[in-house]
Amino acid sequence: MPEPEPPEPYSSGGGRVPDDGGAIAATGAGGAMDLATSEGTTLEKTPGGPEGTGPAGRPRSLWSDAWRDLRRNPIFIISGLIIVFLVIISIWPSLIASGNPLSCDLAKAQEGSQPGHPFGFDGQGCDVYTRTVYGARTSVTVGVCATVGVALLGSVLGGLAGFFGGSWDAILSRITDVFFAIPVVLGGLVLLSVVTSSTVWPVIGFMVLLGWPQLSRIARGSVITAKQNDYVQAARALGASNSRMMLRHILPNAIAPVIVVATIALGTYISLEATLSYLGVGLKPPTVSWGIDISAASQYIRNAPHMLLWPAGALAITVLAFIMLGDAVRDALDPKLR
């Protein structure tokens, strides 16, 4: 007689267990539990998580979210490329300009574009292209140094006033009110008119002196908002020192508005330097500056408009790039705009 075939396995629900090549044993409810565990392990090992989370489901921080948004923002990419190019030619202007910005030939004064001199010559016979390239170094140096000085001084004073409050906050608020009442251009005409130095440091010092109150007010308000959060109160209750609370808990959560305003203000400081140099109280020759070249070219605008076009265009593009960068950073760091 033929041997009887073994009975086919059935699950606890009465259905026939499918043939899956032995991947899942016929163990009833236990097999389903093993399958669920296996799937849960697979999901946990998935490198990406739901929207708003990082690897293994960890929530992303404000900075990682901001960087993720910035990489997808074409305004940030375009302005960033322009700024990187400006920084490179500021450090190594000889990469794209081989001439000397102070070398002039009066026989070529006010002449237009020529081979090897695409921007023509200015009123003194200097190559406009070379001076425009070398002028980027001065403008970027003034803008970056002034912004760093304003951000450091304003953040420290405003942050301390917002954290401690009391009489320190009241005194600083009255001092900032006094500085806000001083017109920037008028203050520059008065303070810089007595300076005879042709370096950039008097102009940078003037910008820091009149620019820190704005960053101070912003830092003060941001620190006041951050110190009222629960995690700061918990750290205080656990006995954390003031320095630890400022550096570990308040500063990382209060610095974003300062960064946004400082980035936008960088372009403003570049245009302010050009304005003061145009008025004759900023940078002075032989320093190469877009403001100086614009001032010298203004009297030849009818006969030789190219003398004004190129330095003014370079200044406009530079200021616009920094303002666009600041707007992109603001949109990325402001949760209300998401």
Secondary structure, 3 states (H helix, E strand, C coil): CCCCCCCCCECCCCCECCCCCCCCCCCCHHHHHHHHHHHHHHHHCCCCCCCCECHHHCECCHHHHHHHHHHCCHHHHHHHHHHHHHHHHHHCHHHCCCCCCCCECHHHCCCCCECCECCCECCCCEEHHHHHHHHHHHHHHHHHHHHHHHHHHHHHHHHHHHHHCHHHHHHHHHHHHHHHCCCHHHHHHHHHCCCCCCCCHHHHHHHHHHHHHHHHHHHHHHHHHHCCCHHHHHHHHCCCCHHHHHHHHHHHHHCHHHHHHHHHHHHHHHHHHHHHHHCCCCCCCCCCCHHHHHHHHHHHCCCCCHHHHHHHHHHHHHHHHHHHHHHHHHHHHCHHHC
